[in-house]
């Protein structure tokens, strides 16, 4: 049982950390770039339309990232034994 003042160490595998970062940051970035690109392909690149398309793409990418990270990387909890030699606690 943890008590106030106890040291807690959190370990994350590098590959899982990279996967989680990709799932969080890539969809909004792709949406931000794809929105204006689609307008340019359609020939509608006048005025504020590219800015609005970028904002819509960013918002859509953020929603995709939110859903993707919710279903994403499973978390495993593991209790570790203290190495400080304190045997007074059970």
Secondary structure by P-SEA (a helix, b strand, c coil): cccccbbbbbbbcaaaaaaaaaacccaaaaaaaaaaaaaaaacccccaaaaaaaaaaaaaaaaaaaaaaaacbbbbbbbbbbcccccccc
